[in-house]
Amino acid sequence: MAKLSIDELDLSPALREMVKEAAAEEGKQQAIAFLDEYKKKLELPRFMGYMQAAAYMSTSYNTVKYVFIEKMGLRVVMIDGYEKIDQRDADAFLEKHKI
């Protein structure tokens, strides 16, 4: 795959600077989004109860239990008699059902 560098384009200095600033801002926004998602992962335990999983997946308890688990097959782990959802399974489930 060929790469195109901004230095290879024939742009005026002002336009070149605008493109660099726009790219820097986009990179900054992507970094902020990544850090926000990472913080969210660290705030909850890896094996989450249904309420925690609902918060993690930005939905309701009922959606997690009755839609994601019972109808769509989100995996549940049994730990000491408690049903838990692994963050990794939640991430894979959301990725699989992304539109």
Secondary structure, DSSP 8 states (H G I E B T S, - for coil): -----GGGS---HHHHHHHHHHHHHHHHHHHHHHHHHHHHHHHS-SEE-HHHHHHHTTS-HHIIIIIIITTT----EEETTEEEEEHHHHHHHHHHT--
